């Protein structure tokens, strides 16, 4: 998959490129540094790339409670993703709205509406729920940090992930995974947002930390069934500000859900 612009404007993790979908971290050629090696171990601990890319379409409902903005500020959709091409289609409970992303184009049905820009939202939940698999990216650089990070009474190894300038519109994003020293499972990640779709004139906001809670196994893949978002202050994890519920997690046979752009859909720029 050679078009590095295919995943521009896909949300918080917009710098992650599709070009490495079929060349996984478990298949890396050449020298592997300690940070990359640890991410490879983590991906294997979560089930491995063969299952992640081979299980079929990935479907789940992500309900995101932005409690820092008010008790009624909730974003909710059921989404089906092709983990190889990242084609995705969302349905919105309680409405006729459907939207998604396919081959570089974001679409929404005529008359459909969503509380967040579909250009931003189409793949954002997938990149949270899909940790650590989404870091299988040939544009990524990995650094094992010397210090451990504490979260809820335990201390975790840290791997910082940065991107080459060819990685799209937000190559200055970085993410730091918290990985359990023994199990190699990911406990969460803190990150920055530099994508122009969400960054205002004052520049990027502060780091945030998202946890992966209550890991459960689905078709051999360990996935968090909940997330919590925390503030970060001077590199320390602070108070919880948001949370999400992940439900209906399943893998479907290839082609179960038609992820093609529907006839008559509106293409969003």
C-alpha positions in Angstrom: 0.0 0.0 0.0 2.1 2.8 -1.3 -0.1 5.9 -0.9 1.1 7.5 2.3 -1.6 10.1 2.1 -4.4 7.6 2.4 -4.9 8.1 6.1 -4.5 11.9 6.5 -7.1 13.5 8.7 -8.2 10.3 10.4 -8.1 11.6 13.9 -5.9 11.6 16.9 -3.6 8.9 15.4 -3.7 10.5 12.0 0.0 10.1 11.4 -0.2 6.3 11.4 0.3 5.1 7.8 -1.3 2.2 6.0 1.9 1.3 4.0 3.0 -1.1 6.7 -0.3 -3.0 7.2 1.0 -6.1 5.5 4.6 -5.9 6.7 4.1 -6.3 10.5 6.3 -5.6 13.4 6.7 -9.3 13.8 8.2 -9.4 10.2 10.6 -6.5 10.5 13.8 -6.8 8.4 17.2 -5.7 9.7 18.2 -4.4 13.1 15.5 -4.0 15.8 16.2 -1.6 18.7 15.1 -2.4 22.2 12.0 -0.2 22.0 10.8 -1.8 18.8 11.6 -5.2 20.2 9.4 -4.5 23.2 6.5 -3.3 21.0 6.9 -6.5 19.0 6.7 -8.5 22.2 3.6 -6.6 23.2 1.8 -7.2 19.9 2.6 -10.9 20.2 1.3 -10.9 23.8 -2.0 -9.3 22.6 -2.5 -12.0 20.0 -0.1 -11.3 17.2 -0.4 -9.7 13.7 -1.4 -12.9 12.0 -4.6 -13.1 13.9 -5.1 -9.3 13.9 -4.9 -9.1 10.1 -6.3 -12.6 9.4 -9.4 -12.7 11.7 -11.6 -10.7 9.2 -13.5 -7.5 9.8 -13.2 -6.0 13.2 -16.5 -4.7 14.7 -17.2 -2.9 18.0 -19.3 -0.1 19.5 -17.4 2.7 21.1 -19.3 5.0 23.5 -17.2 8.0 24.5 -18.3 10.1 27.5 -16.7 13.5 27.4 -17.5 14.3 31.0 -15.2 17.2 31.1 -17.5 19.0 28.6 -20.7 18.0 30.4 -22.8 14.9 31.3 -24.7 14.9 28.1 -21.7 15.1 25.7 -21.5 11.5 24.4 -20.2 10.2 21.0 -21.5 6.8 20.1 -21.2 4.6 17.0 -20.9 1.0 15.9 -18.1 0.5 13.5 -16.7 -2.2 11.2 -13.1 -2.0 10.1 -10.9 -3.9 7.6 -7.7 -4.1 9.6 -5.6 -4.4 6.4 -7.0 -1.5 4.3 -8.6 0.5 7.2 -11.8 0.9 5.3 -14.4 1.6 7.9 -18.2 2.1 8.1 -20.0 3.5 11.1 -23.7 3.3 12.1 -25.1 5.7 14.7 -27.5 4.1 17.2 -30.9 5.8 17.1 -30.4 7.5 13.8 -30.2 6.8 10.1 -26.7 8.2 9.9 -23.9 6.1 8.4 -20.4 7.4 7.6 -16.9 6.1 7.1 -13.6 6.2 5.3 -12.3 4.3 2.3 -9.1 4.7 0.2 -8.5 8.3 1.3 -12.1 9.5 1.1 -14.4 10.2 4.1 -18.1 9.9 3.3 -21.5 10.3 5.0 -25.0 9.5 3.8 -27.0 12.4 2.4 -28.9 14.0 5.3 -26.7 12.2 7.9 -25.1 14.1 10.8 -22.7 13.3 13.6 -21.6 15.4 16.6 -17.9 15.1 15.6 -16.4 15.7 12.1 -16.5 12.3 10.4 -13.1 13.2 8.9 -11.7 13.2 12.4 -13.9 10.4 13.9 -13.9 7.7 11.2 -10.8 5.9 12.5 -10.2 7.5 15.8 -11.9 4.9 18.0 -10.2 2.1 16.0 -6.8 3.6 16.8 -7.6 3.6 20.6 -9.2 0.2 20.7 -6.5 -1.3 18.3 -3.5 -0.5 20.6 -0.8 -1.9 20.3 -1.5 -3.2 16.7 -1.9 0.3 15.3 1.8 0.9 16.0 2.8 -1.6 13.3 4.0 1.3 11.1 7.1 1.5 8.9 7.2 5.3 9.4 7.5 4.8 13.2 10.6 5.1 15.3 10.8 3.4 18.7 12.7 4.5 21.8 12.8 2.5 25.0 12.8 5.1 27.8 15.2 4.5 30.7 12.6 5.4 33.4 9.4 3.5 34.3 6.1 5.2 34.6 3.7 4.6 37.6 0.0 4.2 37.1 -2.5 3.1 39.7 0.2 1.6 42.0 2.2 -0.3 39.4 5.3 0.7 37.4 5.5 0.1 33.6 8.2 0.1 30.9 7.8 3.0 28.5 8.3 3.0 24.7 8.1 6.4 22.9 6.9 6.3 19.3 7.7 9.1 16.9 7.2 9.4 13.1 9.2 10.4 10.0 8.2 13.6 8.2 6.7 11.5 5.5 4.1 10.2 7.9 1.4 12.7 6.8 -0.1 15.9 8.1 0.7 15.2 11.8 4.3 13.7 11.8 5.0 15.6 15.1 2.6 13.4 17.0 4.2 11.1 19.6 2.9 8.4 21.8 4.3 6.6 24.8 3.1 3.1 25.5 3.1 1.8 29.1 3.9 -1.9 28.9 3.8 -4.4 31.7 7.3 -5.8 32.3 6.3 -9.4 32.8 3.1 -9.9 30.7 4.1 -7.4 27.9 0.5 -6.2 27.8 -0.2 -2.6 27.3 -1.7 -0.7 30.2 -2.2 2.6 28.3 -0.6 5.3 26.3 0.0 9.0 26.6 0.1 11.1 23.5 0.0 14.5 21.8 -2.4 15.8 19.1 -0.8 17.9 16.4 -3.3 17.2 13.5 -4.4 20.5 11.9 -8.0 19.4 12.0 -8.1 19.5 15.8 -5.3 21.9 16.7 -6.2 25.6 17.2 -4.1 28.6 16.5 -2.6 28.4 20.0 -1.0 25.2 19.0 -1.2 21.6 20.4 -2.7 21.1 23.7 -1.2 19.1 26.7 -0.6 15.4 26.7 -3.4 13.1 27.7 -3.2 9.5 28.9 -5.7 6.8 27.8 -5.9 3.5 29.7 -6.7 0.0 28.4 -9.0 -1.5 30.9 -10.4 -5.0 31.5 -8.6 -6.8 28.7 -10.6 -9.7 27.3 -9.9 -12.1 24.5 -11.8 -12.1 21.2 -10.8 -14.6 18.5 -7.4 -14.9 20.1 -6.9 -11.1 20.4 -6.7 -9.3 23.8 -8.6 -6.0 23.6 -9.5 -3.4 26.3 -13.3 -3.3 26.9 -13.0 0.1 28.4 -10.9 3.2 28.3 -10.3 6.2 30.7 -8.7 9.4 29.6 -6.6 11.3 32.2 -5.0 14.7 32.3 -1.2 14.9 32.2 0.8 17.6 34.1 4.6 17.9 33.9 4.8 14.3 32.7 2.6 12.9 35.5 -0.7 11.2 35.0 -3.4 13.3 36.7 -7.2 13.2 37.2 -9.6 11.3 35.0 -11.5 13.5 32.6 -13.3 11.1 30.2 -14.1 7.4 29.7 -15.4 5.1 27.1 -17.2 1.7 26.9 -16.3 -0.8 24.3 -19.0 -3.3 23.5 -20.1 -5.8 20.9 -16.5 -6.7 20.1 -16.3 -9.4 17.4 -14.4 -10.4 14.3 -16.6 -11.1 11.2 -15.7 -13.0 8.0 -14.3 -10.9 5.3 -17.0 -9.2 3.3 -19.7 -9.5 5.9 -20.2 -5.7 6.0 -19.9 -3.8 2.7 -17.3 -1.1 3.4 -17.4 0.5 -0.1 -18.5 4.1 -0.3 -22.3 3.9 -0.9 -23.9 5.3 -4.0 -25.1 8.8 -3.4 -23.0 9.3 -0.3 -21.5 12.8 0.3 -17.7 12.9 0.1 -16.3 15.2 2.8 -13.2 17.3 2.2 
